[in-house]
């Protein structure tokens, strides 16, 4: 983290921005840093991770379509910067507001995002590709060595079965991919979505599965059965990521255990065990 912050400050300075101080806003599998006094947000990832340029390209198109997404930093060239084994992207920093985003406003922002995504031509993977990545992680003991065999079987069967069930229903469109509350900023400009690198194609219910339950109640035309399946699938996916030996999510192993119990209960409740 120290090297990443030093490199971020160096790049900002080379772009003519004053970066005397750095405040870490988020640190898990990626790092988000606020640089001051220029007041810029920098996202940092290992150079081996892909998706930064895709996120920039998609953000530019969605902003042009008047979608509620975080803007790029206008004082820095909109591209991926590389230094010292990391990749950096520069974004506008928004001072958070204290008001909680109401479910109706959350749903409206997601509807606006979905409408805008239908108008932009950016190739995105299918959500089933991401499910398959999670399934391969679970199947690979070298990548998930701490996952017990019964839990490995449970996760693998859930991911495979739900991927087929949901993927066969069709109705695909471009999606955010992970529009959970942590990826929605409450700002004076209204709710703004961030972290677009997870964008994919699939049913709208897949996006709503990441949002609080009462958000779907304010989004018309939703298939409730498909939404329940997507919620269980989403739970299986995030549980799988917590068992990746390279995962750096805070308290990830404890969450992985808790979510296994929740997944087991959800599968039994819906007759999918």
Buried (B, 14 or more C-beta within 10 A) or exposed (E): EEEBBEBBBBBBBEBEBBBEEBEEBBBEBBBBBBBEEBEBBBBBBEEEEEBBBBBBBBBBBBBEBEBBBBBBBEEBEBBBBEBEEBBBBBBBBBEEEEEEBEBEBBBBBBBBBBEBBEEBEBEBBEBBEBBBBBBBBBBBEEBBEEBEEEBBEBBBBBBBBBBEBBBEBEEBBBBBBBBBBEBBBBBEEBBBBBBBBBBBBBBBBBBBBBBBEEBBEBBEEBBEEBBBBBBBBBBBBBBBBBBBEEBEBEEBEEBBEEBBEEBBEBBEEEEBE
